[in-house]
Amino acid sequence: MSRNDDVVEQNAATTTTTSSTTIRNRADPFLVACRCFSFLTSLAAILCIAVNVLSAVRSFKHASDIFDGIFRCYAVLIAAFVVLAETEWSFIIKFSKVLEYWAARGMLQIFAAVMTRAFPGYIGDRRDLFLLQSIASYLLLACGVVYVVSGILCIGFLKRARQKQEITREQATKDLEELERRREELEQLLLAERV
């Protein structure tokens, strides 16, 4: 019976040791702010996509201006590329390395905003579409300007460095948890051999 008591005490000590070595991961406030801004930029680009699709459909439907419809289709493609760039998928970044830099990403956003804002004169009777178009373009334009200024100030480099640090920290935490789990398994095997 004393051996069982020793095993219970040993397990309690192990549990206490494991819980004390657990590292709590706190999100980096800078990275959280960058993710929020990236989400806002994606929403602005999606709004530009919606406005350009509506304008293209209206242009093709009324056959008022085929050139404008084609122009709007290109604006949809560029705005969709902005959304994909904001997701920062490795495939997109490898496909277009220049989008890794914030100044270039900002210029792409400004270009998409200008394309969304172009040709506002033909919407004279559709004030709601004109208002939505203005909101979408100016919102994406503001995001693009912030990206360009941040790129000039090397904020993108700082973000990438902090992301690497966060990934390293997460990997170290996973490795530590794996080592703790393995140690517990080995202790259980050792205790089983003693009994």
C-alpha positions as a printed Julia matrix, in Angstrom:
195×3 Matrix{Float64}:
   0.0    0.0     0.0
   2.9    2.36    0.69
   4.11   1.94   -2.89
   0.74   3.09   -4.21
   0.9    6.13   -1.92
   4.38   6.9    -3.25
   3.08   6.66   -6.85
   0.19   9.02   -6.06
   2.57  11.51   -4.43
   4.99  11.19   -7.38
   2.15  11.86   -9.88
   0.99  14.88   -7.87
   4.52  16.27   -7.87
   4.8   15.69  -11.63
   1.48  17.47  -12.26
   2.64  20.43  -10.18
   5.95  20.59  -12.08
   4.21  20.38  -15.47
   1.72  23.14  -14.68
   4.47  25.43  -13.42
   6.53  25.05  -16.62
   3.59  25.82  -18.9
   4.29  28.97  -20.85
   1.38  31.22  -21.63
   1.35  32.63  -25.11
   0.16  36.19  -25.32
  -0.5   37.73  -28.68
   1.82  40.5   -29.72
  -0.27  43.72  -29.74
   1.59  45.01  -32.79
   0.77  41.86  -34.77
  -2.85  42.01  -33.62
  -3.07  45.62  -34.85
  -1.53  44.58  -38.19
  -4.04  41.75  -38.56
  -6.93  44.1   -37.8
  -5.68  46.62  -40.36
  -5.22  43.83  -42.89
  -8.8   42.71  -42.23
 -10.05  46.29  -42.73
  -8.13  46.54  -45.99
  -9.6   43.24  -47.17
 -13.1   44.49  -46.39
 -12.46  47.7   -48.32
 -11.19  45.68  -51.3
 -14.24  43.38  -51.13
 -16.46  46.45  -51.13
 -14.6   47.69  -54.22
 -15.17  44.31  -55.85
 -18.91  44.52  -55.13
 -19.2   48.08  -56.46
 -17.23  47.27  -59.6
 -19.31  44.16  -60.26
 -22.5   46.21  -59.91
 -21.13  48.87  -62.24
 -19.96  46.29  -64.79
 -23.32  44.54  -64.78
 -25.05  47.88  -65.25
 -22.71  48.81  -68.12
 -23.17  45.52  -69.93
 -26.91  45.36  -69.22
 -27.73  48.77  -70.63
 -24.99  48.59  -73.28
 -24.19  52.14  -72.28
 -20.44  51.73  -72.35
 -18.73  48.43  -73.12
 -15.32  49.96  -72.4
 -16.45  50.87  -68.9
 -17.69  47.31  -68.32
 -14.34  45.85  -69.37
 -12.55  48.43  -67.23
 -14.69  47.4   -64.23
 -13.84  43.74  -64.82
 -10.15  44.59  -64.61
 -10.83  46.57  -61.44
 -12.54  43.48  -59.97
  -9.49  41.35  -60.77
  -7.07  43.83  -59.23
  -9.21  44.26  -56.11
  -9.44  40.47  -55.79
  -5.66  40.33  -55.99
  -5.53  42.92  -53.18
  -7.72  40.65  -51.03
  -5.47  37.66  -51.79
  -2.37  39.7   -50.98
  -3.85  40.65  -47.6
  -4.3   36.98  -46.7
  -0.51  36.65  -47.04
  -0.74  33.1   -48.35
   2.72  31.77  -49.08
   1.7   30.92  -52.66
   0.64  34.51  -53.37
   3.77  35.95  -51.78
   5.98  33.52  -53.76
   4.05  34.34  -56.93
   4.57  38.05  -56.47
   7.51  38.78  -54.17
   7.02  42.53  -54.53
   3.78  42.32  -52.48
   5.87  41.31  -49.49
   6.83  44.98  -49.26
   4.19  47.28  -47.85
   4.92  50.22  -50.15
   4.21  48.07  -53.22
   1.09  46.62  -51.6
  -0.1   50.15  -50.86
   0.45  51.24  -54.47
  -1.61  48.28  -55.67
  -4.4   49.28  -53.3
  -4.26  52.89  -54.46
  -4.45  51.7   -58.07
  -7.51  49.55  -57.29
  -9.13  52.51  -55.51
  -8.49  54.85  -58.45
  -9.92  52.27  -60.86
 -13.02  52.0   -58.68
 -13.44  55.78  -58.61
 -12.9   56.28  -62.35
 -15.8   57.17  -64.69
 -18.28  58.42  -62.07
 -20.16  60.68  -64.54
 -22.37  58.05  -66.13
 -24.04  57.11  -62.81
 -26.03  60.35  -62.66
 -29.35  58.67  -61.97
 -27.93  56.09  -59.51
 -26.78  58.18  -56.54
 -26.69  55.15  -54.19
 -24.19  53.36  -56.44
 -22.15  56.55  -56.73
 -22.08  56.92  -52.93
 -21.08  53.28  -52.43
 -18.41  53.67  -55.1
 -17.0   56.76  -53.38
 -16.96  55.14  -49.95
 -15.24  52.0   -51.26
 -12.64  53.86  -53.25
 -11.74  56.38  -50.55
 -11.55  53.68  -47.88
  -9.2   51.57  -49.99
  -7.27  54.7   -50.95
  -6.75  55.55  -47.27
  -5.59  52.0   -46.55
  -3.19  52.2   -49.49
  -1.73  55.5   -48.28
  -1.22  54.02  -44.81
   0.54  51.02  -46.37
   2.82  53.24  -48.47
   3.78  55.41  -45.49
   4.28  52.33  -43.31
   6.39  50.76  -46.05
   8.58  53.84  -46.19
   8.98  53.64  -42.4
   9.91  49.91  -42.67
   6.96  48.78  -40.55
   6.56  45.74  -42.82
  10.09  44.61  -41.98
   9.28  44.99  -38.28
   6.1   42.95  -38.74
   7.95  40.13  -40.51
  10.6   40.06  -37.78
   7.95  39.83  -35.06
   6.09  37.13  -36.97
   9.28  35.06  -37.16
   9.82  35.59  -33.44
   6.23  34.52  -32.7
   6.6   31.39  -34.85
   9.86  30.53  -33.09
   8.22  31.03  -29.7
   5.25  28.85  -30.67
   7.58  26.12  -31.94
   9.61  26.25  -28.72
   6.4   25.94  -26.69
   5.28  22.94  -28.73
   8.7   21.32  -28.33
   8.61  21.93  -24.58
   5.13  20.42  -24.3
   6.26  17.4   -26.32
   9.29  16.95  -24.06
   7.09  17.21  -20.96
   4.69  14.64  -22.39
   7.55  12.3   -23.27
   9.05  12.73  -19.8
   5.73  11.82  -18.19
   5.5    8.72  -20.38
   9.02   7.68  -19.41
   8.28   8.26  -15.73
   5.17   6.11  -16.02
   7.23   3.35  -17.66
   9.87   3.63  -14.94
   7.24   3.44  -12.22
   5.66   0.41  -13.93
   9.04  -1.34  -13.98
   9.58  -0.67  -10.27
   6.26  -2.19   -9.33
